[in-house]
Structure formats: C-alpha cells, structure tokens
Amino acid sequence: MPAPSSKLRWTQRITVAFLVACAALLLVVEGLSAETTVTQVGVIFCGAITTTALFLRRLVVPAVLASITFSIVCATLTVRLDNTFGVVELAALWWLMVWVVTDQPLRRILWIAPALGVAVFMIPLRMDNIRDHLDIVFIGLISGSVFMVMLGLYMRLHEQRRAAAVALARETQRLEYARDLHDFVAHHVTAIVAQAKAVRYTTAAGSPPSAEDLDGMLAGIEDAGSEALASMRSMITVLRGDDPTPQRHTLDEVLTGAADRFPGPARVSATIDDGLAGRPLPPPTLDAARHVVQESLTNVLRHAEGVGLVEITARMRGGEVEIIVRDDGTASDNPSPGFGLVGLTERVGAVGGALTAGATATGWQVTATLPAS
C-alpha cells in the first residue's frame, strides 16, 4: 500500500496537471478570439510565459517585461483587443505576486512586486473602448492586487510561524533526548562505577572479599549493566517510533524499586503515605517521580561523602504529590559539573510541577511537587 505522503503527491500532481490543461485550453480560446494576428500571438505568448514562470521562477522578470511590452504595443494599434484582455495572464501575474510576497526576501519584494503591479495595471491599455468602464476595471484590478498581496503576507506569516513551531519542537525534542540520555547513562553507569570502586577498595585494603561477597558485587554490576541496556532499548524504541507495551506502576513501586536497587553502601528507606500507596497517578507524574528519585540517588553516589542514610518520602500536600529525597552526607569538595538538576528541573516543570534542591543542616535535600491529577 502506498504511503499517505505518496498519495498526497500524486493528488497534487493530478490537480496541477488539470489546472494547467484548463489554463492551456482557456489560453487557446483567448488567442483565437483576438482580432489580429499580432494580438493573437501576444495573448498566447504572454499567457504562456507568465504561466510557465509559475514553475520556472527565473522567467518572472522576462514574463513581466513581455506583459508590459505587449500592453504598450496594443496601445499603439488601431485594432485592439475586444473580447479578452488575457485572463490567464492576469491570473498568473496575480499568483506570482503571492509567490513574491510569500517566499522572496525583502530586497526582491521591493522591486519585483511593483513591477508585477505595473504589468497588471497596464493590461487595460490593450482593450478597445476601455474608457467607458475604466473605473470598474481599475477597482477590480486594485481589489484583486490588494487581496493577492494580503494573501501573500498571510502565507508568509503562516510559514514563519510554522518554521518557528518546527524549531521549537526540535529544540524540545533535543532537550528531551538530552535528559533521557543523561538519566539512562548517568544512573546506571554511575552504579556500575560505584560497585567497581567498592571491589577495588576492598581488595586494595588488604582484605580481599570472600567469594560470596565478590559474587554479590559482580552480580550488582551485571544487574546495573542489564538495566542500562534495557533503558537504552526503551529509548531506541521511542526513537524508532515503535509502540511499546505501556508499563503501569504505582508510586510505591517506583520508590521501593529505586531503594532496593541502590548500589551504594548507604541504607535507603522509602516511606509513602497511606493515601498515596496504590493510588493511580498520571503517567507523566509517575515518570517525573521516578526520574527525581533516580537522579537524586545518582547524585548521592557521585557527589556525596559519608552518606549513611538516604530517606525517600512521598506524601500528599495541598492536592499535590510531594517527593523528598534527603541524605545525611556532605557534598564533595570538587563536584564535577553536570546537567542532572537542570534537566530534572525542566522535566518536573514540563508536567506542571516544581523542584528545589539544596544543602540542609544534616545533608542534602531534593524536593519535588507534582500534580496528582
């Protein structure tokens, strides 16, 4: 089955071919209705070159010059046009006005648009007895030209807004990918690094770990690596546009799961109010809560020293869910710069929440308020 875009292209091609055929037929009729050979050739040639200029834009200037020249020639003839003045040519000139105002830079608009206007307003010179209806003709030409210019301005504004929307969507998508990559890589790889350091530390201390302890440490590294691969597969699925089976979790599952998988030596406790345990929450809220806890625990591993206890608390506060992650350690003297809290603030703000983070009297605390509905 052809793609929808392919069907659209074929529909556009058929429509354009039909309009071109109608214009060609009308142009032949106009040419045959002219009184002299000169006017016949002029009507057909000017109509053909202006219509061709709609597709070959380098012919715009020659088309304008041809139209003005033919109007001047007709003004000097004894027998002028009577039945037609060049409807196809006028329609093409008007549509070229729309194209110029829509697509061209200002410096080209300032001279091409007036030239098209001159060609349009010189068309009445081709007609016999035009003085009897000069006011009506010029009112029609002025109205049509103003409408075409306004249409071009509208299309130009619409295109600018569309381009701005595309740029904003790309920027939003780029930031989302940056946050996801940071979360996937920083959390799981930090866990791997922390456990590898623990193995080296115990070995360098002169007391090699027992086989059981070493197996547990290596199992932790293996689990963290498996989770990193699973996270990357999940992100690749999103990038490919596949439709993965949605995973539904409750807030207590998110918090207790993060606490159980924490690889550091510190003890992690998760406390959740009875009103939140098992309560269904919006998927964006659950996703933001998971990232808040995950990033906070990652920062504990990377930046904090002497941490003995990490407390994760979730409670209802004023109709919102409040997530607090607090540790009792001290900040590293030389913390490496990162984008974790910046991305986390953006992620929480995107779902309508707020995030604060800073040192307390007994350690470091991250607090996030998220919508409960």
Residue pairs with C-beta under 8 A, 6 or more apart in sequence:
2 10
20 51
23 47
23 51
23 88
23 91
26 87
26 88
27 43
27 44
27 47
27 48
27 51
27 88
28 44
30 43
30 44
30 47
30 84
30 86
30 87
30 88
31 40
31 41
31 43
31 44
31 47
32 40
33 83
33 84
34 40
34 42
34 43
34 81
34 83
34 84
35 79
35 80
35 81
35 82
36 77
36 79
38 73
38 77
39 74
39 77
39 79
39 80
39 81
39 126
42 70
42 73
42 74
43 70
43 81
43 84
43 86
43 89
45 66
45 70
46 63
46 66
46 67
46 70
46 86
46 89
47 86
47 88
47 89
47 92
49 59
49 62
49 63
49 66
50 63
50 66
50 67
50 88
50 89
50 92
50 93
50 96
51 88
51 89
51 92
52 59
52 63
53 59
53 60
53 62
53 63
53 92
53 96
54 92
54 95
54 96
54 99
57 99
60 96
60 100
60 112
61 112
61 115
63 92
63 93
63 96
64 93
64 112
64 115
64 116
64 118
64 119
67 89
67 93
67 119
67 122
67 123
68 118
68 119
68 122
70 126
71 119
71 122
71 123
71 125
71 126
72 122
72 125
74 80
74 81
74 125
74 126
75 125
75 126
79 128
80 126
80 127
80 128
81 126
81 127
81 128
82 127
82 128
85 123
85 124
85 126
85 127
86 123
86 126
89 123
90 120
90 123
93 116
93 119
93 120
94 120
94 144
94 145
94 148
95 148
96 116
97 113
97 116
97 117
97 120
97 145
97 148
97 149
97 152
98 148
98 149
98 151
98 152
98 155
99 152
100 108
100 109
100 112
100 113
100 116
100 152
101 109
101 113
101 148
101 149
101 152
101 153
101 155
101 156
102 152
102 155
102 156
102 159
103 156
104 112
113 149
117 145
120 141
120 144
120 145
121 138
121 141
121 145
123 141
124 130
124 134
124 137
124 138
124 141
130 137
175 343
175 346
177 239
178 339
178 343
179 291
179 343
179 344
179 346
179 347
180 235
181 235
182 338
182 339
182 340
182 343
183 231
183 291
183 294
183 295
183 343
184 228
184 231
184 232
184 235
185 228
186 295
186 298
186 302
186 338
186 340
187 294
187 295
187 297
187 298
188 224
188 225
188 227
188 228
188 231
189 224
189 228
190 298
190 301
190 302
191 220
191 224
191 227
191 261
191 263
191 298
191 301
192 221
192 224
192 225
192 228
194 263
194 264
194 301
195 217
195 220
195 221
195 224
195 263
196 221
198 217
198 265
199 209
199 214
199 217
199 218
202 208
202 209
202 213
203 209
208 214
209 217
220 263
223 261
224 263
227 261
234 244
237 244
238 244
246 283
248 283
249 257
249 286
249 290
250 277
250 278
250 279
250 280
250 281
250 286
251 272
251 276
251 277
251 279
251 281
251 286
251 289
251 314
251 321
252 270
252 272
252 276
252 277
252 278
252 314
254 286
254 289
254 290
254 293
255 270
255 272
255 289
255 293
255 312
255 314
256 270
258 268
258 270
258 290
258 293
258 294
258 297
258 312
259 268
259 269
259 270
259 310
259 312
262 268
262 297
262 310
263 301
264 297
264 300
264 301
264 307
266 300
266 307
266 308
266 309
266 310
266 327
266 329
267 308
267 309
267 310
268 297
268 309
268 310
268 311
268 312
269 309
269 310
269 311
269 312
270 312
270 313
270 314
271 311
271 312
271 313
271 314
272 313
272 314
272 315
273 314
273 315
273 316
275 316
276 314
276 315
276 316
276 321
281 289
281 321
281 372
282 351
282 371
282 373
284 350
284 351
285 321
285 351
285 353
285 370
285 371
285 372
287 351
288 347
288 348
288 350
288 351
288 353
288 368
288 370
289 314
289 321
289 323
289 368
289 370
291 344
291 347
292 323
292 325
292 344
292 348
292 355
292 366
292 368
293 312
293 323
293 325
295 340
295 341
295 343
295 344
295 366
296 325
296 366
297 310
297 325
298 340
299 340
299 341
299 364
299 366
300 307
300 310
300 327
300 329
300 364
302 332
302 335
302 336
302 338
303 331
303 332
303 335
303 336
304 327
304 329
304 330
304 331
304 332
304 363
304 364
305 329
305 330
305 331
305 332
306 329
306 330
307 327
307 328
307 329
307 363
308 328
308 329
309 327
309 328
310 325
310 326
310 327
311 324
311 325
311 326
311 327
312 323
312 324
312 325
313 322
313 323
313 324
313 325
313 326
314 321
314 322
314 323
314 324
315 321
315 322
316 322
316 372
317 369
319 372
320 353
320 369
320 370
320 371
320 372
321 369
321 370
321 371
321 372
322 367
322 368
322 369
322 370
323 367
323 368
323 369
323 370
324 365
324 366
324 367
324 368
325 365
325 366
326 360
326 362
326 363
326 364
326 365
326 366
327 363
327 364
327 365
328 362
328 363
329 363
329 364
330 363
331 359
331 364
341 355
341 357
344 355
345 355
348 354
348 355
348 368
348 370
349 355
351 370
351 371
352 370
352 371
353 368
353 369
353 370
353 371
354 368
354 369
355 366
355 367
355 368
355 369
356 366
356 367
356 368
357 364
357 365
357 366
357 367
358 364
358 365
359 365
